[in-house]
Amino acid sequence: MKHTHCRKHSQQGIATIGMVVVFLLVMTLITIYANRRTLSDLQTLRNQKEYDLAFTQAEVGLINIPGIMGNGMTFLAPCFAGGAAQCTINSPAAPISANYTNTFTLSRCDTENTCLNVTSTGTWRADTSQAAADSTAAVTQTFIFRQRLSGQPSAAVMARQLVTTGGSATIVNDNPKTAGLTVHSGGDISLGNATLKSLPGTPPLASVAKNDTTISNLTTSEYFQALFGEPKSKVSSDPLTYSMKCGNTVTTRVNCSSNGYEPALAGQTGKTIWINEPTVNINSNITIGSPTQPVILIVDGNINLGGNVTIHGLVYATGNVDVSGAGNIKIFGSLITEQSCCGNGNPTVIYSGGMNEAIGISTGGYIPVPGSWRDF
């Protein structure tokens, strides 16, 4: 009996050890599974983080693409050379940092490049020296071309208030879409010895419209928006607007020093230029814009012109315009002011039908179509 009792205890110990081993084995498997699950979750989080970084660069590229494409004339011509319907380009804009890259795939919605589907592909790599990206993301949006002007100037010279020419100005308008109107104002007009040339068969004085209450009753904001289709704040802050400002207290694109704005303005083409200054003097022998790449020059203040300055495009001042300076002033386009114009100089303003179309193309740009964004 004694021998049998000891044997029972031995068998119970073996069973206990077996249960412990099974328990430990189960716990080990659970631990391994938990660790693998934790590692998998960490890898998933890492992959998501890397994708988010690439996605951020892709979105940054999509935000910057209107400024990169500009008006499309120079940018898109080599891209779609030979009539290609699609092309891929590297971004000339700086990425977030050296760890990021950006490329764009452009495809036409039409044959005139007025509608484009743009896919912005962003990449991220932890090591800038490695060739392969750690993550890649892409977003796509449709962009359409928008001309800067919502309408066309009604005359070669426009003023919301008075127009006075004390010298021998020459004002020409052969644009049939504006009925050849040479001068249009909300107040009185005094032309002095000015020479007016309009459409064939139109008497000079018949090309003038003065005391027009549809102009004089407009606020300055309404006057501006009637031409540009947008408020001043939006035009001045538009990525396609080239803002100039003198001084060291603001972000500047131009170092004016003592030479004023002339050196920075000389040779500018195909841009909407915005200068926020109480008075801007342009008295140098410079050319701004070109017949095929005219500019829109907006001065948020007064503008004084002199010297042998030639401007291809539209000149707009929120203040007064004075062209009394000595020299040979030529404007191939329109001269417009929210206040009064023009002084005692001898400027030549020639407004032709083709110039307005050229201004719309050269200073326009691409805007995103609402609801066209997608990441698939």
C-alpha positions as CSV (number, residue, x, y, z in Angstrom):
1,M,0.0,0.0,0.0
2,K,2.8,2.3,0.8
3,H,4.4,1.7,-2.6
4,T,1.2,2.4,-4.4
5,H,0.7,5.8,-2.6
6,C,4.1,7.1,-3.7
7,R,3.4,6.2,-7.3
8,K,0.2,8.3,-7.3
9,H,2.1,11.3,-6.2
10,S,4.6,10.8,-9.0
11,Q,1.9,10.6,-11.6
12,Q,0.3,13.8,-10.4
13,G,3.6,15.6,-10.6
14,I,4.1,14.6,-14.2
15,A,0.6,15.8,-15.0
16,T,1.3,19.2,-13.3
17,I,4.6,19.5,-15.2
18,G,2.8,18.8,-18.5
19,M,0.1,21.4,-17.8
20,V,2.8,24.0,-16.9
21,V,4.7,23.2,-20.1
22,V,1.5,23.6,-22.2
23,F,0.7,26.8,-20.3
24,L,4.2,28.1,-21.0
25,L,4.0,27.1,-24.6
26,V,0.7,28.9,-25.0
27,M,2.0,32.0,-23.3
28,T,5.1,31.9,-25.5
29,L,3.0,31.7,-28.6
30,I,0.8,34.6,-27.4
31,T,3.9,36.6,-26.6
32,I,5.4,35.9,-30.1
33,Y,2.1,36.8,-31.7
34,A,1.8,40.0,-29.7
35,N,5.3,41.0,-30.6
36,R,4.8,40.2,-34.3
37,R,1.5,42.2,-34.1
38,T,3.3,45.1,-32.5
39,L,6.1,45.0,-35.1
40,S,3.5,44.8,-37.8
41,D,1.6,47.8,-36.3
42,L,4.9,49.7,-36.0
43,Q,5.7,48.9,-39.7
44,T,2.2,50.0,-40.7
45,L,2.6,53.3,-38.8
46,R,6.0,53.8,-40.4
47,N,4.7,53.1,-43.8
48,Q,1.8,55.5,-43.2
49,K,4.1,58.2,-41.9
50,E,6.4,57.9,-45.0
51,Y,3.3,57.9,-47.3
52,D,2.0,61.0,-45.6
53,L,5.4,62.7,-46.1
54,A,5.3,61.9,-49.8
55,F,1.6,62.9,-50.0
56,T,2.5,66.3,-48.5
57,Q,5.1,66.9,-51.2
58,A,2.5,65.8,-53.9
59,E,0.0,68.4,-52.6
60,V,2.7,71.1,-52.3
61,G,3.5,70.5,-55.9
62,L,-0.2,70.7,-56.9
63,I,-0.4,74.1,-55.0
64,N,2.7,75.4,-56.8
65,I,1.9,74.2,-60.3
66,P,0.0,77.3,-61.4
67,G,3.0,79.5,-60.6
68,I,5.3,76.9,-62.3
69,M,3.3,76.8,-65.5
70,G,2.8,80.6,-65.6
71,N,0.8,81.6,-68.6
72,G,1.7,78.3,-70.3
73,M,3.2,79.8,-73.4
74,T,6.8,79.2,-72.6
75,F,6.4,76.3,-70.2
76,L,4.1,74.0,-72.1
77,A,5.5,74.4,-75.7
78,P,8.5,72.1,-75.2
79,C,6.5,69.8,-73.0
80,F,3.9,69.1,-75.7
81,A,6.4,69.3,-78.6
82,G,5.4,67.3,-81.7
83,G,1.7,67.3,-80.7
84,A,2.1,64.9,-77.7
85,A,-1.0,64.5,-75.6
86,Q,0.9,63.8,-72.4
87,C,4.3,64.7,-70.9
88,T,6.2,64.3,-67.7
89,I,8.5,67.0,-66.2
90,N,10.6,67.5,-63.2
91,S,9.5,70.3,-60.9
92,P,11.7,73.4,-61.3
93,A,10.4,74.6,-57.9
94,A,12.2,73.8,-54.7
95,P,10.8,70.9,-52.8
96,I,10.2,70.9,-49.0
97,S,13.7,69.7,-48.4
98,A,16.4,67.5,-50.1
99,N,14.5,64.4,-48.9
100,Y,11.6,65.2,-51.2
101,T,11.2,65.2,-55.0
102,N,8.3,66.3,-57.2
103,T,7.4,65.4,-60.8
104,F,4.4,66.3,-62.8
105,T,2.5,64.4,-65.5
106,L,0.4,66.7,-67.7
107,S,-2.3,65.6,-70.1
108,R,-4.4,67.7,-72.3
109,C,-8.2,68.0,-72.0
110,D,-8.3,69.9,-75.3
111,T,-6.0,70.8,-78.2
112,E,-5.3,74.4,-77.1
113,N,-3.8,73.7,-73.7
114,T,-6.6,75.6,-72.0
115,C,-7.5,72.5,-70.0
116,L,-5.0,70.3,-68.3
117,N,-5.1,67.3,-66.1
118,V,-2.1,67.5,-63.8
119,T,-0.8,64.7,-61.7
120,S,1.7,65.7,-59.0
121,T,3.8,62.8,-57.8
122,G,5.7,63.4,-54.5
123,T,8.5,61.1,-53.1
124,W,10.2,60.9,-49.8
125,R,13.5,59.2,-48.9
126,A,15.1,59.0,-45.5
127,D,18.6,59.0,-47.0
128,T,19.1,61.7,-49.7
129,S,21.9,59.7,-51.3
130,Q,19.8,56.7,-52.0
131,A,18.3,56.3,-55.5
132,A,15.0,54.6,-54.6
133,A,12.3,56.5,-52.7
134,D,11.0,55.1,-49.4
135,S,7.5,56.2,-50.3
136,T,5.6,57.7,-53.3
137,A,2.2,59.4,-53.5
138,A,0.2,61.2,-56.3
139,V,-2.7,63.6,-56.5
140,T,-4.4,64.8,-59.6
141,Q,-6.4,67.9,-60.4
142,T,-7.9,69.6,-63.5
143,F,-6.7,73.1,-64.3
144,I,-8.2,75.6,-66.8
145,F,-6.6,78.7,-68.3
146,R,-8.1,82.0,-67.1
147,Q,-7.3,85.3,-68.7
148,R,-6.3,88.1,-66.3
149,L,-8.8,90.5,-67.7
150,S,-12.5,89.7,-67.4
151,G,-13.3,92.3,-70.0
152,Q,-11.4,94.7,-72.3
153,P,-10.8,98.4,-71.7
154,S,-13.4,100.5,-73.4
155,A,-10.9,103.0,-74.7
156,A,-7.2,103.8,-75.2
157,V,-7.3,106.2,-72.2
158,M,-9.8,105.7,-69.4
159,A,-10.3,107.7,-66.2
160,R,-13.0,107.5,-63.5
161,Q,-12.7,111.3,-63.1
162,L,-11.0,113.8,-65.4
163,V,-8.9,113.6,-68.5
164,T,-6.7,116.6,-69.4
165,T,-4.0,116.7,-72.0
166,G,-2.2,120.0,-72.1
167,G,0.5,118.9,-74.6
168,S,0.3,117.3,-78.0
169,A,-0.7,113.8,-77.1
170,T,-1.6,111.2,-79.7
171,I,-4.3,108.7,-78.8
172,V,-5.3,106.0,-81.3
173,N,-7.9,103.2,-81.1
174,D,-8.5,101.0,-84.1
175,N,-10.2,98.2,-82.1
176,P,-13.6,97.7,-83.7
177,K,-14.8,95.8,-80.5
178,T,-14.6,99.1,-78.6
179,A,-16.1,101.1,-81.5
180,G,-12.8,102.9,-81.8
181,L,-13.3,104.9,-78.5
182,T,-10.1,106.9,-77.8
183,V,-10.9,108.6,-74.5
184,H,-13.5,107.5,-71.9
185,S,-14.0,109.3,-68.6
186,G,-16.5,109.7,-65.8
187,G,-15.8,113.4,-65.7
188,D,-14.9,116.2,-68.1
189,I,-12.3,115.9,-70.9
190,S,-10.0,118.6,-72.0
191,L,-7.8,117.5,-75.0
192,G,-5.8,120.6,-75.8
193,N,-3.7,119.9,-78.9
194,A,-4.2,116.1,-78.7
195,T,-4.5,114.1,-82.0
196,L,-7.2,111.5,-81.9
197,K,-7.4,108.6,-84.4
198,S,-10.2,106.2,-84.5
199,L,-11.9,103.7,-86.9
200,P,-12.0,104.8,-90.6
201,G,-14.8,107.3,-91.1
202,T,-15.1,108.2,-87.4
203,P,-14.7,112.0,-86.6
204,P,-12.1,112.5,-83.8
205,L,-14.5,114.1,-81.4
206,A,-17.0,111.3,-81.9
207,S,-14.4,108.9,-80.5
208,V,-14.6,110.6,-77.0
209,A,-17.1,109.8,-74.2
210,K,-17.1,112.1,-71.2
211,N,-19.2,112.6,-68.1
212,D,-20.2,109.0,-68.2
213,T,-22.1,108.3,-64.9
214,T,-21.7,104.6,-65.4
215,I,-18.1,105.1,-64.6
216,S,-18.2,108.0,-62.2
217,N,-20.8,106.3,-60.0
218,L,-18.6,103.3,-59.5
219,T,-16.5,103.0,-56.4
220,T,-12.8,102.5,-57.0
221,S,-13.2,98.9,-56.0
222,E,-16.0,98.4,-58.4
223,Y,-14.1,100.2,-61.2
224,F,-11.1,97.8,-60.7
225,Q,-13.2,94.7,-60.5
226,A,-15.2,95.6,-63.6
227,L,-11.9,95.2,-65.6
228,F,-10.2,92.4,-63.7
229,G,-13.1,90.4,-62.5
230,E,-11.6,90.1,-59.0
231,P,-10.9,92.4,-56.0
232,K,-7.5,94.1,-55.6
233,S,-6.6,91.9,-52.7
234,K,-6.9,88.8,-54.8
235,V,-5.1,90.1,-57.8
236,S,-2.2,91.5,-55.7
237,S,-1.8,88.2,-53.8
238,D,-2.3,85.9,-56.8
239,P,0.7,83.6,-57.4
240,L,0.9,84.8,-61.0
241,T,1.2,88.4,-59.9
242,Y,4.8,89.7,-59.8
243,S,4.8,92.0,-56.8
244,M,7.5,94.7,-56.4
245,K,8.2,96.7,-53.3
246,C,11.1,98.9,-52.3
247,G,12.5,98.9,-48.8
248,N,14.1,96.5,-46.3
249,T,11.0,96.2,-44.0
250,V,9.0,93.9,-46.3
251,T,9.6,90.8,-48.4
252,T,10.9,92.2,-51.7
253,R,11.7,90.9,-55.2
254,V,13.6,94.0,-56.2
255,N,16.3,96.0,-54.6
256,C,15.3,99.5,-55.6
257,S,18.2,101.4,-53.9
258,S,18.3,104.9,-55.3
259,N,17.5,103.9,-58.8
260,G,13.7,103.5,-58.3
261,Y,11.8,100.7,-60.1
262,E,13.2,101.3,-63.6
263,P,16.0,98.7,-63.5
264,A,13.6,96.0,-62.2
265,L,10.9,96.9,-64.7
266,A,13.2,97.1,-67.8
267,G,12.8,94.0,-70.0
268,Q,9.9,92.5,-68.0
269,T,7.5,90.6,-70.3
270,G,4.3,88.5,-70.0
271,K,3.5,89.4,-66.4
272,T,1.0,91.1,-64.2
273,I,3.2,93.5,-62.2
274,W,1.9,95.0,-59.0
275,I,3.7,97.9,-57.3
276,N,2.4,99.1,-54.0
277,E,3.8,102.6,-53.6
278,P,2.3,106.1,-53.0
279,T,4.1,107.4,-56.2
280,V,6.1,105.6,-58.8
281,N,8.3,107.5,-61.2
282,I,9.4,105.9,-64.5
283,N,11.7,108.3,-66.3
284,S,14.3,106.1,-67.8
285,N,14.8,105.0,-71.4
286,I,13.4,101.5,-70.9
287,T,11.0,99.1,-72.6
288,I,8.5,97.1,-70.6
289,G,6.7,94.2,-72.2
290,S,6.8,93.3,-75.9
291,P,4.3,93.0,-78.8
292,T,3.8,89.3,-78.2
293,Q,4.4,89.3,-74.4
294,P,2.7,92.5,-73.1
295,V,2.4,93.2,-69.4
296,I,-0.2,94.5,-67.1
297,L,1.4,97.2,-64.9
298,I,-0.7,98.0,-61.8
299,V,0.5,100.8,-59.5
300,D,-1.4,101.0,-56.2
301,G,-0.8,104.8,-56.1
302,N,0.2,107.6,-58.5
303,I,2.3,107.0,-61.6
304,N,4.5,109.6,-63.3
305,L,5.9,108.8,-66.7
306,G,8.7,110.5,-68.5
307,G,11.8,109.8,-70.6
308,N,11.8,107.5,-73.6
309,V,9.8,104.8,-71.9
310,T,7.9,102.3,-74.1
311,I,5.3,100.0,-72.5
312,H,3.5,97.2,-74.4
313,G,0.4,96.4,-72.4
314,L,-2.0,97.9,-69.9
315,V,-1.0,100.6,-67.4
316,Y,-3.4,100.9,-64.4
317,A,-3.1,103.4,-61.5
318,T,-5.3,103.5,-58.4
319,G,-4.2,107.2,-58.1
320,N,-3.5,109.8,-60.7
321,V,-1.5,109.4,-63.9
322,D,0.9,112.2,-65.0
323,V,2.7,112.0,-68.3
324,S,4.1,115.5,-68.2
325,G,7.7,114.3,-68.2
326,A,9.9,115.3,-71.1
327,G,10.7,112.5,-73.6
328,N,9.0,110.2,-76.0
329,I,6.4,108.2,-74.0
330,K,4.8,105.3,-75.9
331,I,2.1,103.0,-74.6
332,F,0.9,100.2,-77.0
333,G,-2.2,99.2,-75.1
334,S,-4.3,101.2,-72.6
335,L,-3.8,103.8,-70.0
336,I,-6.3,103.6,-67.1
337,T,-6.7,105.4,-63.8
338,E,-9.1,105.4,-60.9
339,Q,-8.6,109.1,-60.6
340,S,-7.5,111.6,-63.2
341,C,-5.1,111.7,-66.2
342,C,-2.9,113.0,-67.9
343,G,-0.8,116.2,-67.7
344,N,1.1,118.3,-70.2
345,G,3.4,115.8,-71.9
346,N,3.2,114.4,-75.4
347,P,2.5,110.7,-75.0
348,T,1.4,108.3,-77.6
349,V,-1.2,105.7,-76.6
350,I,-2.1,103.2,-79.3
351,Y,-4.8,100.6,-78.6
352,S,-5.2,97.9,-81.2
353,G,-7.5,94.9,-81.2
354,G,-4.7,92.4,-81.2
355,M,-3.1,93.9,-78.1
356,N,-6.0,93.1,-75.9
357,E,-5.9,89.4,-76.9
358,A,-2.2,89.3,-76.4
359,I,-2.5,90.8,-72.9
360,G,-5.1,88.2,-71.9
361,I,-2.9,85.3,-73.1
362,S,0.5,86.5,-71.8
363,T,-0.7,87.5,-68.3
364,G,-3.3,84.8,-67.7
365,G,-2.7,81.5,-65.9
366,Y,-4.1,78.2,-64.8
367,I,-6.6,77.8,-61.9
368,P,-7.9,74.6,-60.4
369,V,-11.4,73.3,-61.2
370,P,-13.3,72.9,-58.0
371,G,-14.2,69.3,-57.2
372,S,-11.6,67.8,-59.6
373,W,-9.0,66.9,-57.0
374,R,-8.5,63.2,-56.5
375,D,-5.8,60.9,-55.0
376,F,-6.7,57.7,-57.0
